[in-house]
């Protein structure tokens, strides 16, 4: 909920959001910062997986790709 863009890293938009009530038991209640999985899937398809009805970013795969892009 309340997903707001707060900047860019390389070619991806960085967002801040509040977790939906039904996942707060898993994720915690704090506001979160990260990327929109659908945007990541367009540019880095190997860094996204299907998690039930949702897409999930594999940050451990994405971070090295972003570092390399920023270093170029």
C-alpha positions as CSV (number, residue, x, y, z in Angstrom):
1,X,0.0,0.0,0.0
2,X,1.0,3.6,-0.4
3,X,3.8,2.8,-2.9
4,X,5.7,6.0,-3.8
5,X,8.7,6.5,-6.0
6,X,11.6,8.0,-4.1
7,X,14.4,7.8,-6.7
8,X,16.3,5.7,-9.2
9,X,19.2,3.3,-9.0
10,X,20.7,2.5,-12.4
11,X,17.7,2.0,-14.7
12,X,15.2,1.0,-11.9
13,X,12.8,3.2,-9.9
14,X,13.2,2.9,-6.2
15,X,10.0,2.8,-4.1
16,X,8.9,3.0,-0.5
17,X,5.7,1.3,0.6
18,X,3.7,0.0,3.6
19,X,3.0,-3.8,3.7
20,X,-0.6,-4.9,3.3
21,X,-2.2,-6.1,6.5
22,X,-2.3,-9.8,5.6
23,X,1.5,-10.0,5.1
24,X,2.6,-8.0,8.1
25,X,3.0,-11.1,10.2
26,X,5.6,-12.3,7.6
27,X,7.2,-9.1,6.6
28,X,6.9,-6.9,9.7
29,X,5.1,-3.6,10.0
30,X,7.8,-1.2,9.0
31,X,7.8,0.8,5.8
32,X,9.9,-1.0,3.1
33,X,12.1,0.2,0.3
34,X,12.8,-1.7,-2.9
35,X,11.9,-2.1,-6.5
36,X,8.6,-2.9,-8.3
37,X,8.9,-6.6,-9.4
38,X,7.2,-6.0,-12.7
39,X,9.7,-3.3,-13.7
40,X,12.6,-5.6,-12.6
41,X,11.1,-8.4,-14.6
42,X,11.1,-6.3,-17.8
43,X,14.8,-5.4,-17.4
44,X,16.3,-8.3,-15.4
45,X,13.9,-11.3,-15.9
46,X,16.3,-13.7,-14.2
47,X,16.0,-11.7,-11.0
48,X,12.2,-12.2,-10.5
49,X,10.2,-15.3,-9.5
50,X,6.5,-16.1,-9.3
51,X,5.5,-16.5,-5.6
52,X,1.9,-17.7,-5.6
53,X,-0.1,-14.9,-7.3
54,X,2.7,-12.4,-6.9
55,X,6.1,-11.6,-8.4
56,X,9.1,-11.4,-6.0
57,X,12.4,-9.8,-6.6
58,X,15.5,-11.9,-6.0
59,X,17.7,-9.2,-4.6
60,X,20.7,-11.5,-4.2
61,X,20.7,-11.8,-8.0
62,X,19.7,-8.2,-8.7
63,X,22.4,-6.4,-6.6
64,X,25.4,-7.7,-8.6
65,X,23.8,-6.7,-11.9
66,X,23.0,-3.2,-10.6
67,X,26.5,-2.8,-9.2
68,X,28.0,-3.8,-12.6
69,X,25.7,-1.4,-14.4
70,X,26.6,1.5,-12.1
71,X,30.3,0.7,-12.5
72,X,30.2,0.8,-16.3
